[in-house]
Amino acid sequence: MYNPPTRITLQGKDKVSFLIGAGSRDEITILAEGTGPDRRYYVVCVNHGLAYAGVEIFNVTGEPAGDMFLQYDHEVADILGPRGVGLTPITIAKRLAQYIDG
């Protein structure tokens, strides 16, 4: 089943927009880190029912900076640990971001 991308627009002084690849039943959390031109946005998508998780990283202009997606049980267990998708979004973002270049 194909999920078309979803456009997320953050309002405020940085007003930024980006396309994400989340599924229709995913829990989406957006985290920000840094300031000015070094600011990055982490979009964490978790599906508790299907037990998968992913993170997409965007720069301050909304351009993709990398992504990591775990779909299979062994991937989730190996990388996220025994709590898997039960971890907090910030913990999932930190663990997955380690595997993204850029």
C-alpha positions, -999 to +999 in steps of 0.1 A: +000+000+000+014+034-010+012+064+013+016+097-006+039+122+011+024+147+036+034+183+037+041+197+071+044+235+076+057+249+108+046+284+115+065+310+135+097+330+129+114+302+110+083+292+089+095+260+072+077+234+051+088+199+042+074+167+028+074+136+050+067+100+042+046+090+073+018+065+071-018+074+078-017+057+112+017+069+123+023+090+154+043+120+142+065+141+165+086+170+153+117+180+172+141+209+166+177+213+174+202+242+170+197+278+160+201+299+129+214+282+097+224+251+118+189+244+129+176+209+121+142+193+124+137+157+133+104+142+122+099+109+141+072+086+128+061+056+149+035+030+142+028+011+174+004-014+157+029-024+131+059-019+154+079+003+130+097+036+134+116+061+114+132+095+115+136+121+087+160+150+092+155+184+075+177+215+075+164+250+083+152+255+047+132+223+047+156+204+025+161+167+035+193+159+053+188+122+057+164+095+070+164+061+087+135+037+088+131+004+107+104-019+094+113-054+106+112-067+142+149-076+142+159-041+130+138-025+157+152-048+184+188-045+171+189-007+168+162+006+193+166-022+219+141-043+237+116-015+243+115-008+205+088+016+195+078+021+231+107+045+236+101+082+236+103+100+203+134+119+213+152+087+222+141+071+189+154+102+170+188+101+188+193+064+182+183+065+145+202+098+138+235+080+146+231+060+114+225+090+091+253+107+073+251+145+070 
